[in-house]
Amino acid sequence: MENKVKAGTAAAYVASTGLLGSLAVIQDYARLLSWMPDAASPFALALVPALITFVAGWQAKHTPRTDTPDADE
């Protein structure tokens, strides 16, 4: 499995867990996202793990494949 896949998976898990944990702690604090329309809040919150996953995949080194056949063969 490539390092990028491992890094992206781990980042998505950690980001989602952190986001859900923080929301559980502050769920009574309704003003957290009050500046945003209610319909847009889930989409904005979903961007946090997605951005963290993107950055983790971008930063992780590519694992070169050694089992692919040459293009000439």
PQR file of N, CA, C, O and H, with PARSE charges and radii, in Angstrom:
ATOM      1  N   MET A   1       0.856  -1.174   0.000 -0.4000 1.5000
ATOM      2  CA  MET A   1       0.000   0.000   0.000 -0.0000 2.0000
ATOM      3  C   MET A   1       0.901   1.237   0.000  0.5500 1.7000
ATOM      4  O   MET A   1       1.906   1.284   0.709 -0.5500 1.4000
ATOM      5  N   GLU A   2       0.535   2.217  -0.791 -0.4000 1.5000
ATOM      6  CA  GLU A   2       1.352   3.422  -0.908 -0.0000 2.0000
ATOM      7  C   GLU A   2       1.276   4.289   0.347  0.5500 1.7000
ATOM      8  O   GLU A   2       0.277   4.287   1.067 -0.5500 1.4000
ATOM      9  H   GLU A   2      -0.282   2.179  -1.367  0.4000 1.0000
ATOM     10  N   ASN A   3       2.350   5.022   0.586 -0.4000 1.5000
ATOM     11  CA  ASN A   3       2.400   5.927   1.736 -0.0000 2.0000
ATOM     12  C   ASN A   3       1.307   6.986   1.651  0.5500 1.7000
ATOM     13  O   ASN A   3       0.771   7.405   2.677 -0.5500 1.4000
ATOM     14  H   ASN A   3       3.161   5.023   0.001  0.4000 1.0000
ATOM     15  N   LYS A   4       0.975   7.421   0.442 -0.4000 1.5000
ATOM     16  CA  LYS A   4      -0.057   8.445   0.282 -0.0000 2.0000
ATOM     17  C   LYS A   4      -1.419   7.935   0.758  0.5500 1.7000
ATOM     18  O   LYS A   4      -2.187   8.678   1.368 -0.5500 1.4000
ATOM     19  H   LYS A   4       1.411   7.080  -0.391  0.4000 1.0000
ATOM     20  N   VAL A   5      -1.705   6.692   0.482 -0.4000 1.5000
ATOM     21  CA  VAL A   5      -2.983   6.108   0.909 -0.0000 2.0000
ATOM     22  C   VAL A   5      -3.026   5.983   2.428  0.5500 1.7000
ATOM     23  O   VAL A   5      -4.039   6.288   3.057 -0.5500 1.4000
ATOM     24  H   VAL A   5      -1.080   6.089  -0.014  0.4000 1.0000
ATOM     25  N   LYS A   6      -1.911   5.528   3.012 -0.4000 1.5000
ATOM     26  CA  LYS A   6      -1.844   5.401   4.469 -0.0000 2.0000
ATOM     27  C   LYS A   6      -1.981   6.765   5.147  0.5500 1.7000
ATOM     28  O   LYS A   6      -2.720   6.906   6.120 -0.5500 1.4000
ATOM     29  H   LYS A   6      -1.089   5.280   2.501  0.4000 1.0000
ATOM     30  N   ALA A   7      -1.268   7.762   4.631 -0.4000 1.5000
ATOM     31  CA  ALA A   7      -1.312   9.100   5.222 -0.0000 2.0000
ATOM     32  C   ALA A   7      -2.698   9.719   5.081  0.5500 1.7000
ATOM     33  O   ALA A   7      -3.196  10.340   6.020 -0.5500 1.4000
ATOM     34  H   ALA A   7      -0.668   7.647   3.840  0.4000 1.0000
ATOM     35  N   GLY A   8      -3.319   9.559   3.929 -0.4000 1.5000
ATOM     36  CA  GLY A   8      -4.656  10.098   3.719 -0.0000 2.0000
ATOM     37  C   GLY A   8      -5.695   9.442   4.614  0.5500 1.7000
ATOM     38  O   GLY A   8      -6.568  10.115   5.161 -0.5500 1.4000
ATOM     39  H   GLY A   8      -2.914   9.055   3.166  0.4000 1.0000
ATOM     40  N   THR A   9      -5.601   8.138   4.759 -0.4000 1.5000
ATOM     41  CA  THR A   9      -6.538   7.408   5.612 -0.0000 2.0000
ATOM     42  C   THR A   9      -6.380   7.809   7.070  0.5500 1.7000
ATOM     43  O   THR A   9      -7.366   8.063   7.762 -0.5500 1.4000
ATOM     44  H   THR A   9      -4.892   7.590   4.314  0.4000 1.0000
ATOM     45  N   ALA A  10      -5.149   7.863   7.529 -0.4000 1.5000
ATOM     46  CA  ALA A  10      -4.901   8.246   8.923 -0.0000 2.0000
ATOM     47  C   ALA A  10      -5.347   9.680   9.185  0.5500 1.7000
ATOM     48  O   ALA A  10      -5.945   9.965  10.223 -0.5500 1.4000
ATOM     49  H   ALA A  10      -4.348   7.656   6.967  0.4000 1.0000
ATOM     50  N   ALA A  11      -5.062  10.577   8.257 -0.4000 1.5000
ATOM     51  CA  ALA A  11      -5.454  11.978   8.433 -0.0000 2.0000
ATOM     52  C   ALA A  11      -6.968  12.132   8.455  0.5500 1.7000
ATOM     53  O   ALA A  11      -7.500  12.901   9.256 -0.5500 1.4000
ATOM     54  H   ALA A  11      -4.576  10.346   7.414  0.4000 1.0000
ATOM     55  N   ALA A  12      -7.660  11.418   7.593 -0.4000 1.5000
ATOM     56  CA  ALA A  12      -9.123  11.496   7.573 -0.0000 2.0000
ATOM     57  C   ALA A  12      -9.707  10.988   8.888  0.5500 1.7000
ATOM     58  O   ALA A  12     -10.647  11.575   9.423 -0.5500 1.4000
ATOM     59  H   ALA A  12      -7.227  10.793   6.942  0.4000 1.0000
ATOM     60  N   TYR A  13      -9.151   9.902   9.404 -0.4000 1.5000
ATOM     61  CA  TYR A  13      -9.647   9.343  10.662 -0.0000 2.0000
ATOM     62  C   TYR A  13      -9.410  10.306  11.826  0.5500 1.7000
ATOM     63  O   TYR A  13     -10.311  10.575  12.620 -0.5500 1.4000
ATOM     64  H   TYR A  13      -8.388   9.424   8.970  0.4000 1.0000
ATOM     65  N   VAL A  14      -8.189  10.816  11.911 -0.4000 1.5000
ATOM     66  CA  VAL A  14      -7.853  11.714  13.018 -0.0000 2.0000
ATOM     67  C   VAL A  14      -8.657  13.013  12.921  0.5500 1.7000
ATOM     68  O   VAL A  14      -9.164  13.509  13.927 -0.5500 1.4000
ATOM     69  H   VAL A  14      -7.456  10.597  11.266  0.4000 1.0000
ATOM     70  N   ALA A  15      -8.770  13.555  11.721 -0.4000 1.5000
ATOM     71  CA  ALA A  15      -9.512  14.807  11.548 -0.0000 2.0000
ATOM     72  C   ALA A  15     -10.994  14.624  11.865  0.5500 1.7000
ATOM     73  O   ALA A  15     -11.595  15.461  12.539 -0.5500 1.4000
ATOM     74  H   ALA A  15      -8.358  13.152  10.904  0.4000 1.0000
ATOM     75  N   SER A  16     -11.578  13.537  11.382 -0.4000 1.5000
ATOM     76  CA  SER A  16     -12.996  13.289  11.658 -0.0000 2.0000
ATOM     77  C   SER A  16     -13.237  13.057  13.145  0.5500 1.7000
ATOM     78  O   SER A  16     -14.207  13.564  13.708 -0.5500 1.4000
ATOM     79  H   SER A  16     -11.089  12.857  10.835  0.4000 1.0000
ATOM     80  N   THR A  17     -12.356  12.290  13.777 -0.4000 1.5000
ATOM     81  CA  THR A  17     -12.495  12.040  15.207 -0.0000 2.0000
ATOM     82  C   THR A  17     -12.360  13.334  15.998  0.5500 1.7000
ATOM     83  O   THR A  17     -13.142  13.598  16.910 -0.5500 1.4000
ATOM     84  H   THR A  17     -11.568  11.878  13.320  0.4000 1.0000
ATOM     85  N   GLY A  18     -11.370  14.132  15.645 -0.4000 1.5000
ATOM     86  CA  GLY A  18     -11.179  15.415  16.326 -0.0000 2.0000
ATOM     87  C   GLY A  18     -12.338  16.358  16.122  0.5500 1.7000
ATOM     88  O   GLY A  18     -12.772  17.028  17.059 -0.5500 1.4000
ATOM     89  H   GLY A  18     -10.734  13.918  14.904  0.4000 1.0000
ATOM     90  N   LEU A  19     -12.842  16.416  14.906 -0.4000 1.5000
ATOM     91  CA  LEU A  19     -13.974  17.291  14.611 -0.0000 2.0000
ATOM     92  C   LEU A  19     -15.225  16.839  15.363  0.5500 1.7000
ATOM     93  O   LEU A  19     -15.919  17.658  15.964 -0.5500 1.4000
ATOM     94  H   LEU A  19     -12.489  15.872  14.145  0.4000 1.0000
ATOM     95  N   LEU A  20     -15.508  15.551  15.331 -0.4000 1.5000
ATOM     96  CA  LEU A  20     -16.687  15.049  16.039 -0.0000 2.0000
ATOM     97  C   LEU A  20     -16.532  15.195  17.553  0.5500 1.7000
ATOM     98  O   LEU A  20     -17.499  15.501  18.251 -0.5500 1.4000
ATOM     99  H   LEU A  20     -14.943  14.886  14.843  0.4000 1.0000
ATOM    100  N   GLY A  21     -15.319  14.976  18.059 -0.4000 1.5000
ATOM    101  CA  GLY A  21     -15.077  15.150  19.491 -0.0000 2.0000
ATOM    102  C   GLY A  21     -15.263  16.588  19.929  0.5500 1.7000
ATOM    103  O   GLY A  21     -15.867  16.855  20.968 -0.5500 1.4000
ATOM    104  H   GLY A  21     -14.534  14.727  17.493  0.4000 1.0000
ATOM    105  N   SER A  22     -14.745  17.513  19.135 -0.4000 1.5000
ATOM    106  CA  SER A  22     -14.907  18.922  19.503 -0.0000 2.0000
ATOM    107  C   SER A  22     -16.356  19.363  19.387  0.5500 1.7000
ATOM    108  O   SER A  22     -16.821  20.174  20.188 -0.5500 1.4000
ATOM    109  H   SER A  22     -14.255  17.296  18.291  0.4000 1.0000
ATOM    110  N   LEU A  23     -17.069  18.846  18.412 -0.4000 1.5000
ATOM    111  CA  LEU A  23     -18.491  19.185  18.303 -0.0000 2.0000
ATOM    112  C   LEU A  23     -19.289  18.622  19.475  0.5500 1.7000
ATOM    113  O   LEU A  23     -20.238  19.251  19.945 -0.5500 1.4000
ATOM    114  H   LEU A  23     -16.692  18.188  17.761  0.4000 1.0000
ATOM    115  N   ALA A  24     -18.903  17.436  19.947 -0.4000 1.5000
ATOM    116  CA  ALA A  24     -19.594  16.858  21.098 -0.0000 2.0000
ATOM    117  C   ALA A  24     -19.363  17.710  22.345  0.5500 1.7000
ATOM    118  O   ALA A  24     -20.264  17.868  23.169 -0.5500 1.4000
ATOM    119  H   ALA A  24     -18.132  16.925  19.565  0.4000 1.0000
ATOM    120  N   VAL A  25     -18.166  18.252  22.480 -0.4000 1.5000
ATOM    121  CA  VAL A  25     -17.856  19.082  23.646 -0.0000 2.0000
ATOM    122  C   VAL A  25     -18.604  20.410  23.595  0.5500 1.7000
ATOM    123  O   VAL A  25     -19.062  20.906  24.624 -0.5500 1.4000
ATOM    124  H   VAL A  25     -17.434  18.123  21.811  0.4000 1.0000
ATOM    125  N   ILE A  26     -18.727  20.977  22.419 -0.4000 1.5000
ATOM    126  CA  ILE A  26     -19.313  22.324  22.309 -0.0000 2.0000
ATOM    127  C   ILE A  26     -20.718  22.316  21.723  0.5500 1.7000
ATOM    128  O   ILE A  26     -21.175  23.345  21.226 -0.5500 1.4000
ATOM    129  H   ILE A  26     -18.355  20.574  21.583  0.4000 1.0000
ATOM    130  N   GLN A  27     -21.404  21.200  21.766 -0.4000 1.5000
ATOM    131  CA  GLN A  27     -22.714  21.124  21.133 -0.0000 2.0000
ATOM    132  C   GLN A  27     -23.726  22.091  21.756  0.5500 1.7000
ATOM    133  O   GLN A  27     -24.684  22.484  21.090 -0.5500 1.4000
ATOM    134  H   GLN A  27     -21.033  20.364  22.170  0.4000 1.0000
ATOM    135  N   ASP A  28     -23.536  22.473  22.995 -0.4000 1.5000
ATOM    136  CA  ASP A  28     -24.452  23.421  23.607 -0.0000 2.0000
ATOM    137  C   ASP A  28     -24.108  24.864  23.239  0.5500 1.7000
ATOM    138  O   ASP A  28     -24.860  25.785  23.558 -0.5500 1.4000
ATOM    139  H   ASP A  28     -22.759  22.154  23.536  0.4000 1.0000
ATOM    140  N   TYR A  29     -22.993  25.058  22.581 -0.4000 1.5000
ATOM    141  CA  TYR A  29     -22.578  26.391  22.168 -0.0000 2.0000
ATOM    142  C   TYR A  29     -23.081  26.625  20.748  0.5500 1.7000
ATOM    143  O   TYR A  29     -22.342  26.417  19.786 -0.5500 1.4000
ATOM    144  H   TYR A  29     -22.382  24.310  22.321  0.4000 1.0000
ATOM    145  N   ALA A  30     -24.307  27.046  20.613 -0.4000 1.5000
ATOM    146  CA  ALA A  30     -24.979  27.158  19.317 -0.0000 2.0000
ATOM    147  C   ALA A  30     -24.427  28.270  18.446  0.5500 1.7000
ATOM    148  O   ALA A  30     -24.663  28.280  17.238 -0.5500 1.4000
ATOM    149  H   ALA A  30     -24.908  27.215  21.394  0.4000 1.0000
ATOM    150  N   ARG A  31     -23.705  29.196  19.028 -0.4000 1.5000
ATOM    151  CA  ARG A  31     -23.210  30.330  18.246 -0.0000 2.0000
ATOM    152  C   ARG A  31     -21.949  29.994  17.457  0.5500 1.7000
ATOM    153  O   ARG A  31     -21.438  30.855  16.741 -0.5500 1.4000
ATOM    154  H   ARG A  31     -23.513  29.188  20.010  0.4000 1.0000
ATOM    155  N   LEU A  32     -21.438  28.792  17.563 -0.4000 1.5000
ATOM    156  CA  LEU A  32     -20.212  28.423  16.868 -0.0000 2.0000
ATOM    157  C   LEU A  32     -20.342  28.640  15.364  0.5500 1.7000
ATOM    158  O   LEU A  32     -19.449  29.222  14.747 -0.5500 1.4000
ATOM    159  H   LEU A  32     -21.852  28.092  18.146  0.4000 1.0000
ATOM    160  N   LEU A  33     -21.418  28.190  14.778 -0.4000 1.5000
ATOM    161  CA  LEU A  33     -21.634  28.345  13.343 -0.0000 2.0000
ATOM    162  C   LEU A  33     -22.866  29.186  13.041  0.5500 1.7000
ATOM    163  O   LEU A  33     -23.485  29.024  11.989 -0.5500 1.4000
ATOM    164  H   LEU A  33     -22.143  27.717  15.279  0.4000 1.0000
ATOM    165  N   SER A  34     -23.219  30.064  13.937 -0.4000 1.5000
ATOM    166  CA  SER A  34     -24.438  30.846  13.735 -0.0000 2.0000
ATOM    167  C   SER A  34     -24.318  31.834  12.586  0.5500 1.7000
ATOM    168  O   SER A  34     -25.334  32.259  12.035 -0.5500 1.4000
ATOM    169  H   SER A  34     -22.717  30.195  14.791  0.4000 1.0000
ATOM    170  N   TRP A  35     -23.110  32.206  12.216 -0.4000 1.5000
ATOM    171  CA  TRP A  35     -22.913  33.141  11.116 -0.0000 2.0000
ATOM    172  C   TRP A  35     -23.209  32.503   9.764  0.5500 1.7000
ATOM    173  O   TRP A  35     -23.321  33.199   8.755 -0.5500 1.4000
ATOM    174  H   TRP A  35     -22.285  31.861  12.664  0.4000 1.0000
ATOM    175  N   MET A  36     -23.337  31.174   9.746 -0.4000 1.5000
ATOM    176  CA  MET A  36     -23.524  30.430   8.510 -0.0000 2.0000
ATOM    177  C   MET A  36     -24.953  29.895   8.428  0.5500 1.7000
ATOM    178  O   MET A  36     -25.515  29.498   9.449 -0.5500 1.4000
ATOM    179  H   MET A  36     -23.246  30.609  10.565  0.4000 1.0000
ATOM    180  N   PRO A  37     -25.553  29.875   7.231 -0.5600 1.5000
ATOM    181  CA  PRO A  37     -26.887  29.270   7.108  0.2800 2.0000
ATOM    182  C   PRO A  37     -26.868  27.805   7.538  0.5500 1.7000
ATOM    183  O   PRO A  37     -25.876  27.106   7.326 -0.5500 1.4000
ATOM    184  N   ASP A  38     -27.946  27.346   8.133 -0.4000 1.5000
ATOM    185  CA  ASP A  38     -28.010  25.973   8.656 -0.0000 2.0000
ATOM    186  C   ASP A  38     -27.750  24.931   7.572  0.5500 1.7000
ATOM    187  O   ASP A  38     -27.124  23.906   7.839 -0.5500 1.4000
ATOM    188  H   ASP A  38     -28.752  27.913   8.305  0.4000 1.0000
ATOM    189  N   ALA A  39     -28.218  25.181   6.369 -0.4000 1.5000
ATOM    190  CA  ALA A  39     -28.031  24.206   5.291 -0.0000 2.0000
ATOM    191  C   ALA A  39     -26.570  24.113   4.854  0.5500 1.7000
ATOM    192  O   ALA A  39     -26.166  23.084   4.311 -0.5500 1.4000
ATOM    193  H   ALA A  39     -28.727  26.014   6.153  0.4000 1.0000
ATOM    194  N   ALA A  40     -25.780  25.139   5.070 -0.4000 1.5000
ATOM    195  CA  ALA A  40     -24.383  25.150   4.632 -0.0000 2.0000
ATOM    196  C   ALA A  40     -23.430  24.581   5.690  0.5500 1.7000
ATOM    197  O   ALA A  40     -22.305  24.206   5.359 -0.5500 1.4000
ATOM    198  H   ALA A  40     -26.109  25.974   5.511  0.4000 1.0000
ATOM    199  N   SER A  41     -23.852  24.511   6.930 -0.4000 1.5000
ATOM    200  CA  SER A  41     -22.966  24.062   8.013 -0.0000 2.0000
ATOM    201  C   SER A  41     -22.378  22.672   7.795  0.5500 1.7000
ATOM    202  O   SER A  41     -21.172  22.506   7.979 -0.5500 1.4000
ATOM    203  H   SER A  41     -24.765  24.816   7.199  0.4000 1.0000
ATOM    204  N   PRO A  42     -23.168  21.658   7.411 -0.5600 1.5000
ATOM    205  CA  PRO A  42     -22.571  20.325   7.219  0.2800 2.0000
ATOM    206  C   PRO A  42     -21.505  20.311   6.127  0.5500 1.7000
ATOM    207  O   PRO A  42     -20.503  19.604   6.234 -0.5500 1.4000
ATOM    208  N   PHE A  43     -21.731  21.096   5.078 -0.4000 1.5000
ATOM    209  CA  PHE A  43     -20.762  21.129   3.989 -0.0000 2.0000
ATOM    210  C   PHE A  43     -19.467  21.818   4.423  0.5500 1.7000
ATOM    211  O   PHE A  43     -18.377  21.398   4.035 -0.5500 1.4000
ATOM    212  H   PHE A  43     -22.545  21.670   4.991  0.4000 1.0000
ATOM    213  N   ALA A  44     -19.587  22.857   5.213 -0.4000 1.5000
ATOM    214  CA  ALA A  44     -18.403  23.552   5.716 -0.0000 2.0000
ATOM    215  C   ALA A  44     -17.629  22.655   6.683  0.5500 1.7000
ATOM    216  O   ALA A  44     -16.399  22.618   6.639 -0.5500 1.4000
ATOM    217  H   ALA A  44     -20.472  23.198   5.528  0.4000 1.0000
ATOM    218  N   LEU A  45     -18.326  21.943   7.543 -0.4000 1.5000
ATOM    219  CA  LEU A  45     -17.665  21.047   8.490 -0.0000 2.0000
ATOM    220  C   LEU A  45     -17.002  19.865   7.783  0.5500 1.7000
ATOM    221  O   LEU A  45     -15.967  19.372   8.231 -0.5500 1.4000
ATOM    222  H   LEU A  45     -19.325  21.972   7.579  0.4000 1.0000
ATOM    223  N   ALA A  46     -17.594  19.416   6.688 -0.4000 1.5000
ATOM    224  CA  ALA A  46     -17.013  18.302   5.939 -0.0000 2.0000
ATOM    225  C   ALA A  46     -15.723  18.711   5.235  0.5500 1.7000
ATOM    226  O   ALA A  46     -14.913  17.851   4.888 -0.5500 1.4000
ATOM    227  H   ALA A  46     -18.435  19.817   6.324  0.4000 1.0000
ATOM    228  N   LEU A  47     -15.522  19.994   5.021 -0.4000 1.5000
ATOM    229  CA  LEU A  47     -14.302  20.453   4.369 -0.0000 2.0000
ATOM    230  C   LEU A  47     -13.066  20.275   5.250  0.5500 1.7000
ATOM    231  O   LEU A  47     -11.962  20.114   4.731 -0.5500 1.4000
ATOM    232  H   LEU A  47     -16.181  20.692   5.302  0.4000 1.0000
ATOM    233  N   VAL A  48     -13.232  20.302   6.559 -0.4000 1.5000
ATOM    234  CA  VAL A  48     -12.085  20.211   7.469 -0.0000 2.0000
ATOM    235  C   VAL A  48     -11.340  18.885   7.282  0.5500 1.7000
ATOM    236  O   VAL A  48     -10.141  18.918   7.006 -0.5500 1.4000
ATOM    237  H   VAL A  48     -14.129  20.433   6.981  0.4000 1.0000
ATOM    238  N   PRO A  49     -11.987  17.715   7.418 -0.5600 1.5000
ATOM    239  CA  PRO A  49     -11.235  16.475   7.206  0.2800 2.0000
ATOM    240  C   PRO A  49     -10.773  16.315   5.767  0.5500 1.7000
ATOM    241  O   PRO A  49      -9.716  15.736   5.515 -0.5500 1.4000
ATOM    242  N   ALA A  50     -11.559  16.824   4.819 -0.4000 1.5000
ATOM    243  CA  ALA A  50     -11.159  16.712   3.420 -0.0000 2.0000
ATOM    244  C   ALA A  50      -9.881  17.497   3.152  0.5500 1.7000
ATOM    245  O   ALA A  50      -8.997  17.012   2.446 -0.5500 1.4000
ATOM    246  H   ALA A  50     -12.418  17.294   5.024  0.4000 1.0000
ATOM    247  N   LEU A  51      -9.773  18.688   3.698 -0.4000 1.5000
ATOM    248  CA  LEU A  51      -8.567  19.487   3.504 -0.0000 2.0000
ATOM    249  C   LEU A  51      -7.358  18.866   4.200  0.5500 1.7000
ATOM    250  O   LEU A  51      -6.253  18.874   3.660 -0.5500 1.4000
ATOM    251  H   LEU A  51     -10.491  19.082   4.271  0.4000 1.0000
ATOM    252  N   ILE A  52      -7.571  18.332   5.389 -0.4000 1.5000
ATOM    253  CA  ILE A  52      -6.474  17.684   6.105 -0.0000 2.0000
ATOM    254  C   ILE A  52      -6.009  16.437   5.349  0.5500 1.7000
ATOM    255  O   ILE A  52      -4.810  16.168   5.273 -0.5500 1.4000
ATOM    256  H   ILE A  52      -8.469  18.325   5.828  0.4000 1.0000
ATOM    257  N   THR A  53      -6.947  15.682   4.794 -0.4000 1.5000
ATOM    258  CA  THR A  53      -6.604  14.503   4.011 -0.0000 2.0000
ATOM    259  C   THR A  53      -5.836  14.889   2.755  0.5500 1.7000
ATOM    260  O   THR A  53      -4.860  14.232   2.393 -0.5500 1.4000
ATOM    261  H   THR A  53      -7.921  15.901   4.855  0.4000 1.0000
ATOM    262  N   PHE A  54      -6.276  15.954   2.091 -0.4000 1.5000
ATOM    263  CA  PHE A  54      -5.586  16.425   0.889 -0.0000 2.0000
ATOM    264  C   PHE A  54      -4.146  16.822   1.213  0.5500 1.7000
ATOM    265  O   PHE A  54      -3.222  16.442   0.494 -0.5500 1.4000
ATOM    266  H   PHE A  54      -7.069  16.487   2.386  0.4000 1.0000
ATOM    267  N   VAL A  55      -3.954  17.572   2.274 -0.4000 1.5000
ATOM    268  CA  VAL A  55      -2.614  18.012   2.653 -0.0000 2.0000
ATOM    269  C   VAL A  55      -1.736  16.821   3.029  0.5500 1.7000
ATOM    270  O   VAL A  55      -0.561  16.779   2.666 -0.5500 1.4000
ATOM    271  H   VAL A  55      -4.705  17.881   2.858  0.4000 1.0000
ATOM    272  N   ALA A  56      -2.297  15.857   3.750 -0.4000 1.5000
ATOM    273  CA  ALA A  56      -1.524  14.670   4.130 -0.0000 2.0000
ATOM    274  C   ALA A  56      -1.103  13.877   2.896  0.5500 1.7000
ATOM    275  O   ALA A  56       0.036  13.417   2.820 -0.5500 1.4000
ATOM    276  H   ALA A  56      -3.252  15.891   4.045  0.4000 1.0000
ATOM    277  N   GLY A  57      -1.995  13.712   1.943 -0.4000 1.5000
ATOM    278  CA  GLY A  57      -1.664  13.005   0.708 -0.0000 2.0000
ATOM    279  C   GLY A  57      -0.654  13.769  -0.127  0.5500 1.7000
ATOM    280  O   GLY A  57       0.209  13.166  -0.764 -0.5500 1.4000
ATOM    281  H   GLY A  57      -2.920  14.086   2.006  0.4000 1.0000
ATOM    282  N   TRP A  58      -0.752  15.072  -0.131 -0.4000 1.5000
ATOM    283  CA  TRP A  58       0.170  15.919  -0.884 -0.0000 2.0000
ATOM    284  C   TRP A  58       1.576  15.843  -0.289  0.5500 1.7000
ATOM    285  O   TRP A  58       2.560  15.812  -1.029 -0.5500 1.4000
ATOM    286  H   TRP A  58      -1.453  15.563   0.386  0.4000 1.0000
ATOM    287  N   GLN A  59       1.678  15.813   1.038 -0.4000 1.5000
ATOM    288  CA  GLN A  59       2.971  15.832   1.708 -0.0000 2.0000
ATOM    289  C   GLN A  59       3.647  14.459   1.759  0.5500 1.7000
ATOM    290  O   GLN A  59       4.872  14.376   1.844 -0.5500 1.4000
ATOM    291  H   GLN A  59       0.879  15.839   1.639  0.4000 1.0000
ATOM    292  N   ALA A  60       2.868  13.398   1.709 -0.4000 1.5000
ATOM    293  CA  ALA A  60       3.452  12.054   1.816 -0.0000 2.0000
ATOM    294  C   ALA A  60       4.243  11.719   0.556  0.5500 1.7000
ATOM    295  O   ALA A  60       3.869  12.104  -0.552 -0.5500 1.4000
ATOM    296  H   ALA A  60       1.872  13.465   1.640  0.4000 1.0000
ATOM    297  N   LYS A  61       5.325  11.006   0.746 -0.4000 1.5000
ATOM    298  CA  LYS A  61       6.145  10.613  -0.393 -0.0000 2.0000
ATOM    299  C   LYS A  61       5.443   9.538  -1.208  0.5500 1.7000
ATOM    300  O   LYS A  61       4.720   8.696  -0.675 -0.5500 1.4000
ATOM    301  H   LYS A  61       5.629  10.693   1.646  0.4000 1.0000
ATOM    302  N   HIS A  62       5.675   9.590  -2.503 -0.4000 1.5000
ATOM    303  CA  HIS A  62       5.133   8.582  -3.404 -0.0000 2.0000
ATOM    304  C   HIS A  62       5.946   7.298  -3.260  0.5500 1.7000
ATOM    305  O   HIS A  62       7.173   7.343  -3.163 -0.5500 1.4000
ATOM    306  H   HIS A  62       6.262  10.274  -2.936  0.4000 1.0000
ATOM    307  N   THR A  63       5.267   6.166  -3.246 -0.4000 1.5000
ATOM    308  CA  THR A  63       5.941   4.884  -3.186 -0.0000 2.0000
ATOM    309  C   THR A  63       6.082   4.365  -4.615  0.5500 1.7000
ATOM    310  O   THR A  63       5.079   4.041  -5.250 -0.5500 1.4000
ATOM    311  H   THR A  63       4.271   6.130  -3.325  0.4000 1.0000
ATOM    312  N   PRO A  64       7.310   4.281  -5.132 -0.5600 1.5000
ATOM    313  CA  PRO A  64       7.465   3.813  -6.511  0.2800 2.0000
ATOM    314  C   PRO A  64       7.056   2.354  -6.652  0.5500 1.7000
ATOM    315  O   PRO A  64       7.287   1.534  -5.764 -0.5500 1.4000
ATOM    316  N   ARG A  65       6.456   2.059  -7.768 -0.4000 1.5000
ATOM    317  CA  ARG A  65       6.023   0.681  -8.033 -0.0000 2.0000
ATOM    318  C   ARG A  65       7.121  -0.057  -8.777  0.5500 1.7000
ATOM    319  O   ARG A  65       7.671   0.440  -9.760 -0.5500 1.4000
ATOM    320  H   ARG A  65       6.269   2.725  -8.490  0.4000 1.0000
ATOM    321  N   THR A  66       7.424  -1.228  -8.301 -0.4000 1.5000
ATOM    322  CA  THR A  66       8.454  -2.027  -8.940 -0.0000 2.0000
ATOM    323  C   THR A  66       7.864  -3.227  -9.674  0.5500 1.7000
ATOM    324  O   THR A  66       8.577  -3.933 -10.388 -0.5500 1.4000
ATOM    325  H   THR A  66       6.977  -1.632  -7.503  0.4000 1.0000
ATOM    326  N   ASP A  67       6.581  -3.455  -9.502 -0.4000 1.5000
ATOM    327  CA  ASP A  67       5.956  -4.652 -10.101 -0.0000 2.0000
ATOM    328  C   ASP A  67       5.234  -4.352 -11.408  0.5500 1.7000
ATOM    329  O   ASP A  67       4.566  -5.240 -11.939 -0.5500 1.4000
ATOM    330  H   ASP A  67       6.002  -2.881  -8.922  0.4000 1.0000
ATOM    331  N   THR A  68       5.337  -3.140 -11.950 -0.4000 1.5000
ATOM    332  CA  THR A  68       4.654  -2.831 -13.198 -0.0000 2.0000
ATOM    333  C   THR A  68       5.559  -3.184 -14.371  0.5500 1.7000
ATOM    334  O   THR A  68       6.764  -2.941 -14.314 -0.5500 1.4000
ATOM    335  H   THR A  68       5.879  -2.419 -11.519  0.4000 1.0000
ATOM    336  N   PRO A  69       5.000  -3.749 -15.427 -0.5600 1.5000
ATOM    337  CA  PRO A  69       5.819  -4.094 -16.587  0.2800 2.0000
ATOM    338  C   PRO A  69       6.241  -2.832 -17.344  0.5500 1.7000
ATOM    339  O   PRO A  69       5.575  -1.800 -17.269 -0.5500 1.4000
ATOM    340  N   ASP A  70       7.341  -2.928 -18.064 -0.4000 1.5000
ATOM    341  CA  ASP A  70       7.800  -1.808 -18.886 -0.0000 2.0000
ATOM    342  C   ASP A  70       6.832  -1.554 -20.013  0.5500 1.7000
ATOM    343  O   ASP A  70       6.138  -2.471 -20.452 -0.5500 1.4000
ATOM    344  H   ASP A  70       7.882  -3.767 -18.125  0.4000 1.0000
ATOM    345  N   ALA A  71       6.774  -0.320 -20.491 -0.4000 1.5000
ATOM    346  CA  ALA A  71       5.866   0.051 -21.566 -0.0000 2.0000
ATOM    347  C   ALA A  71       6.279  -0.600 -22.887  0.5500 1.7000
ATOM    348  O   ALA A  71       5.436  -0.791 -23.764 -0.5500 1.4000
ATOM    349  H   ALA A  71       7.338   0.424 -20.134  0.4000 1.0000
ATOM    350  N   ASP A  72       7.569  -0.947 -23.046 -0.4000 1.5000
ATOM    351  CA  ASP A  72       8.053  -1.531 -24.294 -0.0000 2.0000
ATOM    352  C   ASP A  72       7.710  -2.998 -24.429  0.5500 1.7000
ATOM    353  O   ASP A  72       7.760  -3.536 -25.535 -0.5500 1.4000
ATOM    354  H   ASP A  72       8.253  -0.792 -22.334  0.4000 1.0000
ATOM    355  N   GLU A  73       7.373  -3.640 -23.376 -0.4000 1.5000
ATOM    356  CA  GLU A  73       7.131  -5.086 -23.437 -0.0000 2.0000
ATOM    357  C   GLU A  73       5.722  -5.410 -23.768  0.5500 1.7000
ATOM    358  O   GLU A  73       5.363  -6.584 -23.855 -0.5500 1.4000
ATOM    359  H   GLU A  73       7.333  -3.203 -22.478  0.4000 1.0000
TER
END
